[in-house]
Amino acid sequence: MKRHVDPMASARQAAASLFGILALCAAPALAGDRALVEFIGFSEDARYFAFEEMGIHDGSGFAYANIYIVDLQKDSWISGTPVRAQAEDEDKTIADMRIKARMEAGPIIVQSKISVVADVAALIGDGAIGLDARSLSFGRPSYAAGEVMDERQLTLETFAAKSQEDCEGFFGSAPLGFELTLSGGDAPVTLHRDDGTLPQSRGCPLDYRLYAVVLPGLDAPQDGGVVIVSVYPGGFEGPDRRFLAVPFAF
């Protein structure tokens, strides 16, 4: 027996399917560019710190890798950095860009004597649930399991700031600056506070989070390290994520 097909029902079903596809295509994309980070290490005298961020640009879909080397005494990038490797098509992978960036940054890393492994003292992973990432307690790791020395507390606060870009026009939100405070020692210390106009490299920050505390390994001076802060500038398809390194001393 031949099955009867209602042509009107078929037409409605086809139209509904087409509408669904078009709606998905027209829906605003919520996938930003969430960079990942790797800590390359410290110099032998713990003056310099190198780290790498990598990912896929939203919009273009092209891979990239950036290497930063920070002079912790001056709290600034050293000459010749950051080193940025940017793919020009989708055939190049993140691994390709990492190799390219490492090759270009290699002489600077060697010249800066960055050979000491980074010790991650504290970390707020991206999958951690129920944490606001605005405060983080940590200490210098001891040799016994779970024991720390020189306990400290980090506190991050954000506030309205000025940008070199039209953040409200682009993203409908005023740019944010941040203040980072270290307490637990003799007196609280302001490690960083944005004053004036934000640097151009920051773009239009929509939020900040504490990410990690990184210390030099055992074969370097142990009197300080860096706080890694995640910054979320507005991007083509949503908030992006980049990283800042803020030096501190115990």
N, C-alpha and C positions, 0 to 999 in steps of 0.2 A: 504494500500500500504506500503510495507516494505521500510524503509528509507535506501538509499545507503550510506555507510560509506567508505570514502577513507582511506585505511589502512596506506598509506604514510603520509597523513595529521595527522592522529591520532598519528603516531609514532613521527612526528615532534613536535606535541603539548606536548606529554609526555616528550620528550627530553628537550623541553624548560622549562617545569615545574620543571624537575629534576635539570636542570642547575641553575634555579633561587633559588631553595632550597640550593644547594651546594654553590652558591655565597653568600647567606645570612650567611651560616655557616662559610664561609671563610673570610667574611668581618671583619676588625678590630673592636673590641668592643670599644665603646666610653663612656661606663658607668663606671665612677670611683666610689670611695667610699666617698660619701659626708656626713660626720658626721654631726649630729645635736648637739645642745648645750642646756644645762639648767643651770641656775645660782642657786646654792644651797644657798649661802648667805655669810655673813661676821661674824667675831667674834664680841663679845660685845665691844671690844676696837678697832675694825676695823683693827687689825693687820693681821688677816688671812682671806683669801677669798677662797671659794670652788666652783668648777663648775664641771659639768659632760658633757662628749661627748659620743655619742652613734651612732651606725649604723650597716651596714652589710658590711663585708669585701668583696671587689671585688675579683674575683678568686674563693675563697672557698665558698662564700655565707653564712658564719657563722656570727651570731650576736655577738656584743661586747658592752661593756660599760666601760668607764674609768672615774675615779674620781680624780681630782687634787686639792690639798690644797696648796696654795701659801702663804709663809711668805712675806708680802708686804714690810717689813723693809729690809729683806735680798734679796728680789727678787729671791727667790728660792723655790722649793718644800720642804715641811717639811718632816721629817723622816717618813718612812712608806708609802709614796705616790710617784707617783700615784698608785692608786689601779686599777687593770685591771681585768675584768671578760671577758673571751673568751669562746664562745660556741665551742663544739667539733663536733657538727653535726648540720644539718639544722632543727632538731626538736625543738631546743631551740630558743626562740624568744628574741627580744631586751628587752622586759619586763622582761623575766627571767634573763637576764644578768644584768639589772638595779637593780633588787632585790638582786642578789648576790653581786654586787659591793657595794650597800648601806649597806648591812649587814656587809661586811668586813670593810668598811670605817667608819661605825657607831661609834665605840669607839674613833677613832681619831677625828671625827667631834665633839663628845661630849667633849673630852679632850681639844680641841681647843676652846670650847665655841662658836661654830659657830651656832648662833641662830637668827641673824639679817637678815631680808629679804633684798634681793638685789633690788635696785631701778634702772631700766633701763632709763638713762637720754637721750640717743641717740642710734639710731639703723639704720643700713643700711641693710634692708631685702634682701634676696637672689632674690626676685622677682622684686626688684626696677630696673627700666629701665633708661638708660642714665646717670648713675652715675659711675665714675671711681673708687670710694671707696679709693682714695688716699688722700682725705682731708675730714674733718668733723668738722663742727662748733657745739658747744654745750655749755651749761651752767648749773649751779646748778638750778634745778627746783624751782620756786617760788610757792606761793599759788594761785595766780591769773592765770587764764587760759592763756597759751602761754607765760607767763613771765618767764625770767630766770635771775639769778644773776651770776656774775663772768664769763662772756663770754670768751671762749677759742677756739683755732683752732688747730686741729691735722693735721699733714702732714706726709705722709708715702712715703718713697723713697726706691727703690730697687737697688742693684748693684751686680756685679759678686763676688762670694765668693768661699771658699774652703770647700769641704765636705769630710767626712770620707769614702764616697762611690764613686764608679766610675759613676758619674751621666751622663757624656757625653757618656760613653759606654752603659749604661742602657737605657737612655732616649734621647740621642742625643742633650742634652742641658746642659749648665753649670749651676751649682747651684746658687741660689740667696740668698743674705742676705738682711736685711732691716734696715733702720734707721727711728725712730719715734720721731717727734719733736712736742713740745707743745708751742704755742705762745699765746699772749694776756695778759700775766702778765707783770711783770717788764721787763723781757727779755726772749727771746726764750730759752727753756730748751730741751736738748736731753734726751728723756726718755729711749731710747735704740738704740744701734748701734752694729751690729755684727762685731766683730774683730777676726782675726785669723780664725781657722777652726770652722765650724758650729758644734753644739752639735750633737751627734749621733742620739738623739731622733728626730731631725729635718729631717733626711733622705736627699732627694734631692729636695729641694724646687724649684718649677717652677714659683711661683707667691705668692703675699700676697695681702690682702685686709683689710681695716678697717671694723669691724663688729659692735661693740657697745662700749658705755661708760656706765659702771656700778658703781653705788655709794652705800654706805651703807644706810640702811633705817634710819628713823628718830630717832631711839633709839640707835644710835652709833655716834661717832665723824664724822663730816661732812667735814673734811679738805682734803679729797682725795678719790681715788677710783682706778678702773682698766680700762685700754683700752683692749678690746678683739680684737685680730687680727686673721683673717683667714689665714692659711698657706696651700699651695697646693703642697705637695710632690708628686713626680711621683709614680704611683701605677701600679698594675698588668694590669689593663684594661684602664688606663687613669689617669689624675690627681686626687688624693685623696684630702680630706679637713679635716684639724685638726684646733685646736685653741690654741692660746697663750694669756696669761694674763700679761699685762705690767702695773705695778703700777705707779700712778702719784699723785701729790699734787697740789692743787690750789694755 
